[in-house]
């Protein structure tokens, strides 16, 4: 691992730690270590157990830790951030009510207003066409944590 602090990227449903978004994070944020594990996103109990184990191994080694979750990874990220001392959580198109499997950005804006910064991007789809803007935000937060 490099001298910069780590970013833990959590993928969404039907994705993996080797996904295109994870690859973009790794290449664009170099030399920052971006860990993007593949976990069973469709199986909540197993996903939480697996990701909890990842955090239990990382937290003694890396401080501060920036957690980035995309889609279902955002849902798991907010759960983990409530149970582990994560320094900052960034959610990209977070699934907030996975039992519905639909995302209404207004739900995210209302739930997290006053708790943290909420960045809304006009247009696009759940695939998320605003990666450049999101990377600028993640980079700025990462720089503040160093």
C-alpha positions as CSV (number, residue, x, y, z in Angstrom):
1,X,0.0,0.0,0.0
2,X,1.2,3.5,-0.8
3,X,1.7,6.4,1.6
4,X,-1.6,8.0,0.8
5,X,-4.6,6.9,2.8
6,X,-6.9,4.3,1.5
7,X,-10.3,4.6,-0.2
8,X,-12.7,1.6,0.1
9,X,-15.0,1.4,-2.8
10,X,-18.2,-0.7,-2.5
11,X,-19.8,-1.8,-5.8
12,X,-23.6,-2.1,-6.4
13,X,-25.8,-5.0,-7.3
14,X,-24.9,-7.0,-10.4
15,X,-21.4,-5.6,-10.2
16,X,-18.0,-6.5,-8.8
17,X,-14.8,-5.1,-7.3
18,X,-13.4,-5.2,-10.8
19,X,-16.2,-3.1,-12.3
20,X,-15.8,-0.2,-14.7
21,X,-16.5,2.3,-11.9
22,X,-14.0,0.7,-9.6
23,X,-11.4,0.7,-12.4
24,X,-12.1,4.4,-13.0
25,X,-11.6,5.2,-9.3
26,X,-8.3,3.2,-9.2
27,X,-6.9,4.8,-12.3
28,X,-8.0,8.4,-11.8
29,X,-7.1,8.5,-8.1
30,X,-3.7,7.0,-8.5
31,X,-1.4,6.8,-6.4
32,X,-4.1,6.5,-3.8
33,X,-4.9,2.9,-2.8
34,X,-8.4,2.1,-3.8
35,X,-9.6,-1.2,-2.4
36,X,-12.7,-2.5,-4.2
37,X,-13.6,-6.0,-2.9
38,X,-16.1,-8.2,-4.6
39,X,-18.8,-9.2,-2.1
40,X,-22.2,-10.9,-2.4
41,X,-24.3,-7.7,-2.8
42,X,-27.5,-9.7,-3.3
43,X,-27.2,-11.5,0.1
44,X,-27.4,-8.8,2.8
45,X,-26.3,-10.8,5.8
46,X,-23.3,-12.3,3.9
47,X,-22.4,-8.9,2.4
48,X,-22.5,-7.1,5.8
49,X,-20.4,-10.0,7.4
50,X,-17.9,-9.9,4.6
51,X,-17.5,-6.1,4.5
52,X,-17.4,-5.9,8.3
53,X,-14.4,-8.3,8.1
54,X,-12.7,-6.1,5.5
55,X,-13.2,-3.0,7.7
56,X,-12.0,-4.9,10.8
57,X,-8.7,-5.7,9.0
58,X,-8.3,-2.2,7.5
59,X,-9.1,0.1,10.4
60,X,-6.0,-0.8,12.5
61,X,-3.8,-0.2,9.4
62,X,-5.2,2.9,7.8
63,X,-6.4,6.2,9.1
64,X,-8.3,8.1,8.0
65,X,-10.5,5.8,5.8
66,X,-12.8,7.2,3.1
67,X,-15.6,4.9,2.2
68,X,-17.3,5.3,-1.2
69,X,-20.4,3.3,-2.1
70,X,-22.2,3.2,-5.4
71,X,-25.9,2.1,-5.6
72,X,-26.3,-0.9,-3.3
73,X,-22.8,-0.2,-2.1
74,X,-24.1,3.2,-0.8
75,X,-26.7,1.3,1.2
76,X,-24.1,-1.0,2.7
77,X,-21.7,1.9,3.2
78,X,-24.2,3.9,5.3
79,X,-24.8,0.8,7.4
80,X,-21.1,0.2,7.9
81,X,-20.4,3.8,8.7
82,X,-22.9,3.6,11.6
83,X,-20.9,0.6,13.1
84,X,-17.3,1.4,12.3
85,X,-15.2,4.6,12.7
86,X,-15.2,5.6,9.1
87,X,-13.9,9.1,8.6
88,X,-16.1,10.0,5.6
89,X,-18.7,8.3,3.5
90,X,-19.5,9.2,-0.1
91,X,-22.6,7.7,-1.7
92,X,-23.1,7.6,-5.4
93,X,-26.7,7.0,-6.4
94,X,-27.3,5.2,-3.1
95,X,-30.1,2.6,-2.8
96,X,-31.9,3.8,0.3
97,X,-34.8,1.3,0.3
98,X,-33.3,-1.8,-1.4
99,X,-36.6,-3.7,-0.9
100,X,-38.1,-1.3,-3.5
101,X,-35.0,-1.5,-5.9
102,X,-35.9,1.9,-7.2
103,X,-34.0,5.1,-6.4
104,X,-35.6,8.6,-6.0
105,X,-32.9,11.1,-5.5
106,X,-35.3,13.3,-3.5
107,X,-35.3,10.6,-0.8
108,X,-31.5,10.7,-0.4
109,X,-31.6,14.5,-0.4
110,X,-34.2,14.6,2.4
111,X,-32.7,11.8,4.5
112,X,-29.2,13.3,4.5
113,X,-29.9,17.0,4.5
114,X,-28.3,18.5,7.5
115,X,-26.2,15.4,8.2
116,X,-23.6,15.8,5.5
117,X,-23.1,17.4,2.1
118,X,-25.6,16.3,-0.5
119,X,-24.5,16.8,-4.1
120,X,-27.2,16.5,-6.8
121,X,-26.3,16.2,-10.5
122,X,-28.9,17.1,-13.1
123,X,-29.8,14.5,-15.7
124,X,-28.3,11.1,-16.2
125,X,-29.4,7.7,-15.0
126,X,-28.7,5.2,-12.4
127,X,-25.6,4.2,-14.4
128,X,-24.3,7.5,-13.3
129,X,-22.9,9.7,-16.0
130,X,-21.3,12.2,-13.6
131,X,-18.2,10.3,-12.6
132,X,-15.9,13.2,-13.3
133,X,-17.8,15.5,-11.0
134,X,-18.0,12.9,-8.3
135,X,-14.2,12.2,-8.6
136,X,-13.5,15.9,-8.0
137,X,-15.6,15.8,-4.8
138,X,-14.0,12.5,-3.6
139,X,-10.5,13.9,-4.3
140,X,-11.2,17.2,-2.4
141,X,-12.5,15.2,0.6
142,X,-9.5,12.8,0.4
143,X,-7.1,15.8,0.4
144,X,-8.8,17.3,3.5
145,X,-8.4,14.0,5.3
146,X,-4.7,13.7,4.7
